[in-house]
Amino acid sequence: MEILDGKKVSNDIKDEIAAEVQKMKKRGEKVPHLAAVLVGNDGASLTYVGSKVKSCERVGFESTLVKMPSTTSEVELLAKIKELNEDNDIDGFIVQLPLPPQIDTQKVLLAVDPDKDVDGFHPMNFGKMALDMSTFIPATPFGILELLERYDVDTKGKHTVVIGRSHIVGRPMSILMGRKGWPGNSTVTLTHSHTKNITQIISQADIVISALGVPNFLKAEMVKDDAVIIDVGITRVPDESRPRGYKIVGDVDYDNVSKKASFITPVPGGVGPMTIAMLLKNTLLARERHRNSVSK
Ligand SMILES: Nc1nc2c(c(=O)[nH]1)N[C@@H](CN(C=O)c1ccc(C(=O)N[C@@H](CCC(=O)O)C(=O)O)cc1)CN2
């Protein structure tokens, strides 16, 4: 069994991006600038946005954190997005999800300029992704593809079972694994809460990608020998013995499933850190596109 070490790979990617930024600086070019909008005080979102800002510093990007109160109205958030769309200094921005209930997430994602949508959540970019066109790929699925590629995991002709159909992970992942090329060329089953015989389907999978958010859902007896296991679940479980008062638990019963798997991602330290690294990659791409469109 080999561990797909997202922490290590994400650090390698950040080093590669930092080297690119150094080259940009030497050429006297503007460095990429990422903005992140955080509405409210959700603890996990604060952590993730904080990591995004820190990672920008590490690779030499500029970053702007826009913090808005949890009482922010949809109109106020849309006005902020308009501002960011029109700000020529910002190459890309994200709106951290989830948003408070008074705000319609779809309206917000539709308002982001697709050229600055480094999360790849705008329908225009999602459609381009599905049609194999060059675009921003959502960071978590993009990170999973990168892990599979860097560890040389064979996906061609394999049966991939994706668990969970969220717009951020499961749905795009199911499209990407079935695309032409590598990693891809896989036969994909997208499962969800209404899937019948889900355990039987999972037992036939060569590759399982679990994005359910149910701690220890995937047990050893559910997977076949030598399966590739990708755990996207990140649940905070209270644990008073830890300094932060909680521990992070994935969807996979790691200790037992890892004994049967050929490759497996740990939680923490697997897919999560890759999400941030691939957001930086998308921001670098946004900067390059922005520069090319201005110099035309
Ligand atoms: N606008 C977006 N919102 C959300 C996204 C997203 O891609 N764009 N994804 C998730 C949250 N997320 C990034 O925003 C994210 C999740 C997890 C990690 C991570 O590094 N996890 C660590 C554990 C960290 C901890 O909680 O202590 C790990 O798995 O090792 C990074 C980013 C939902 N919202």
The ligand as a Tripos MOL2 file, in Angstrom:
@<TRIPOS>MOLECULE
LIG
   34    36     1     0     0
SMALL
NO_CHARGES

@<TRIPOS>ATOM
      1 N1        -14.9610   28.7520   -2.2330 N.pl3     1 LIG1
      2 C1        -14.6880   27.5180   -1.7810 C.ar      1 LIG1
      3 N2        -15.2730   27.0680   -0.6680 N.ar      1 LIG1
      4 C2        -14.9680   25.8000   -0.2360 C.ar      1 LIG1
      5 C3        -14.0290   24.9870   -0.9340 C.ar      1 LIG1
      6 C4        -13.4610   25.4990   -2.1070 C.ar      1 LIG1
      7 O1        -12.6530   24.8230   -2.8160 O.2       1 LIG1
      8 N3        -13.7940   26.7810   -2.4960 N.ar      1 LIG1
      9 N4        -13.6500   23.7510   -0.4120 N.pl3     1 LIG1
     10 C5        -13.9800   23.4180    0.9580 C.3       1 LIG1
     11 C6        -13.0370   23.9760    1.9990 C.3       1 LIG1
     12 N5        -11.6090   24.1170    1.6330 N.am      1 LIG1
     13 C7        -11.2510   25.1650    0.8380 C.2       1 LIG1
     14 O2        -11.8700   26.1750    0.7440 O.2       1 LIG1
     15 C8        -10.6000   23.3230    2.2440 C.ar      1 LIG1
     16 C9        -10.9040   22.2120    2.9850 C.ar      1 LIG1
     17 C10        -9.8950   21.5090    3.6620 C.ar      1 LIG1
     18 C11        -8.5690   21.9120    3.5700 C.ar      1 LIG1
     19 C12        -7.4730   21.2380    4.3270 C.2       1 LIG1
     20 O3         -6.3200   21.5480    4.1320 O.2       1 LIG1
     21 N6         -7.8010   20.3370    5.2440 N.am      1 LIG1
     22 C13        -6.8190   19.7620    6.1380 C.3       1 LIG1
     23 C14        -7.3730   19.8310    7.5410 C.3       1 LIG1
     24 C15        -7.4520   21.2760    8.0020 C.3       1 LIG1
     25 C16        -8.2380   21.5020    9.2920 C.2       1 LIG1
     26 O4         -9.4730   21.5950    9.2390 O.co2     1 LIG1
     27 O5         -7.6030   21.6510   10.3360 O.co2     1 LIG1
     28 C17        -6.5230   18.3350    5.7180 C.2       1 LIG1
     29 O6         -7.4090   17.6590    5.1940 O.co2     1 LIG1
     30 O7         -5.3890   17.9080    5.9540 O.co2     1 LIG1
     31 C18        -8.2770   23.0070    2.8040 C.ar      1 LIG1
     32 C19        -9.2820   23.7040    2.1440 C.ar      1 LIG1
     33 C20       -15.3740   23.9480    1.2760 C.3       1 LIG1
     34 N7        -15.5350   25.3240    0.9100 N.pl3     1 LIG1
@<TRIPOS>BOND
     1     1     2 1
     2     2     3 ar
     3     2     8 ar
     4     3     4 ar
     5     4     5 ar
     6     4    34 1
     7     5     6 ar
     8     5     9 1
     9     6     7 2
    10     6     8 ar
    11     9    10 1
    12    10    11 1
    13    10    33 1
    14    11    12 1
    15    12    13 1
    16    12    15 1
    17    13    14 2
    18    15    16 ar
    19    15    32 ar
    20    16    17 ar
    21    17    18 ar
    22    18    19 1
    23    18    31 ar
    24    19    20 2
    25    19    21 1
    26    21    22 1
    27    22    23 1
    28    22    28 1
    29    23    24 1
    30    24    25 1
    31    25    26 2
    32    25    27 1
    33    28    29 2
    34    28    30 1
    35    31    32 ar
    36    33    34 1
@<TRIPOS>SUBSTRUCTURE
     1 LIG1         1 GROUP 0 **** ****
